[in-house]
Amino acid sequence: MDSNASTRSERGTEHERAVSPVIGVVLMVAVTVVLSAVIAGFVMEMGDGMEDSLEATGAASFDFDADEGVMTVSLVSEGNADEWEIVGDVNDGNVDGIDGVGENVTLQCGNDDDDALGADEAGTVSVTASIDGGSSTVIGSGEYDCSDANGD
């Protein structure tokens, strides 16, 4: 009995044996391509989120005393901003800026000074923050109503 004859029939021909390694290589390449695409998509989404963090952050508080007709604006948190500005319904928009945390700016009703609430009886004052003079982001707003103030 020829021992080589039985061994060849169990292993198949040379052509039949080559199919399995080729399929294995193709499957490995396909898995690698799919895995690379998934990882690349995840990394690209993380990069998109990084752009959002360039927006200025911070927090401001607003306290309006209707009896006195005075609004006090304070910077509570600087966040990542470099500059803060008080905007909104104020005389000519010319109001002293805020230099840092804990600083208060007082705005008054019925006052023609630069640091005065607008000519309207009611309105809104906001604080905007910016990074290196770039675009501004509103970090807080407060409303006032000067119609009941003693100064009017």
Secondary structure, DSSP 8 states (H G I E B T S, - for coil): --HHHHHHHHH--HHHHHHHHHHHHHHHHHHHHHHHHHHHHHHHHHHHHHHHTTS---EEEEEEETTTTEEEEEEEE-TT-SEEEEEESBGGG----B-STT-EEEEETT--SSSBB-SSSEEEEEEEEESTT--EEEEEEEEEEGGG-TT-
